[in-house]
Amino acid sequence: MTDPTLPVTKEEALRYSKPALEDEIARRRRNIKLFQDQIDAEEKEIQRLFQIIAIIDANR
């Protein structure tokens, strides 16, 4: 694939297999979901660490 910021030409599009492109879209969506799940878990852990810090500060 070429530069994603450039418009797709008819010639470029017709070089690809539609089923292969659909599989690639599905794969990339699964990857995004994995990253989103990991980001969510990290955000929750950060919030937990902030709570621990707050308790430490309150007990000094």
C-alpha positions in Angstrom: 0.0 0.0 0.0 1.1 3.5 -0.6 1.0 6.7 1.3 -2.3 6.7 3.3 -2.6 10.5 3.1 -2.9 10.4 -0.7 -6.2 9.7 -2.4 -6.7 6.1 -3.7 -6.7 5.9 -7.5 -8.8 3.5 -9.5 -5.6 1.8 -10.8 -4.3 1.2 -7.3 -7.7 -0.1 -6.0 -8.1 -2.6 -8.8 -4.7 -4.2 -7.9 -6.1 -5.6 -4.6 -8.3 -8.5 -3.7 -11.5 -7.4 -1.9 -11.6 -10.5 0.4 -7.9 -9.9 1.3 -8.6 -6.3 2.1 -11.6 -7.3 4.3 -9.4 -9.7 6.1 -6.8 -7.0 6.6 -9.4 -4.6 8.0 -10.6 -7.3 10.5 -7.0 -8.0 11.6 -6.3 -4.4 12.2 -9.5 -3.9 14.1 -8.5 -6.8 16.4 -5.2 -5.2 16.9 -6.8 -1.9 17.8 -9.1 -3.7 20.3 -6.1 -5.4 22.0 -4.3 -2.0 22.3 -7.5 -0.4 23.6 -7.9 -3.1 26.3 -4.3 -2.7 27.3 -4.6 1.1 27.5 -7.8 0.7 29.6 -6.0 -1.6 32.0 -3.0 0.7 32.3 -5.3 3.7 33.0 -7.0 1.7 35.8 -3.7 0.9 37.3 -2.6 4.5 37.2 -5.8 5.5 39.0 -5.1 2.9 41.6 -1.5 4.2 42.1 -2.9 7.7 42.5 -5.2 6.4 45.2 -2.3 4.8 47.0 -0.3 8.1 46.8 -3.3 10.0 48.2 -3.5 7.6 51.2 0.2 7.9 51.8 0.0 11.7 51.7 -3.0 11.7 54.0 -1.2 9.6 56.6 2.0 11.6 56.9 
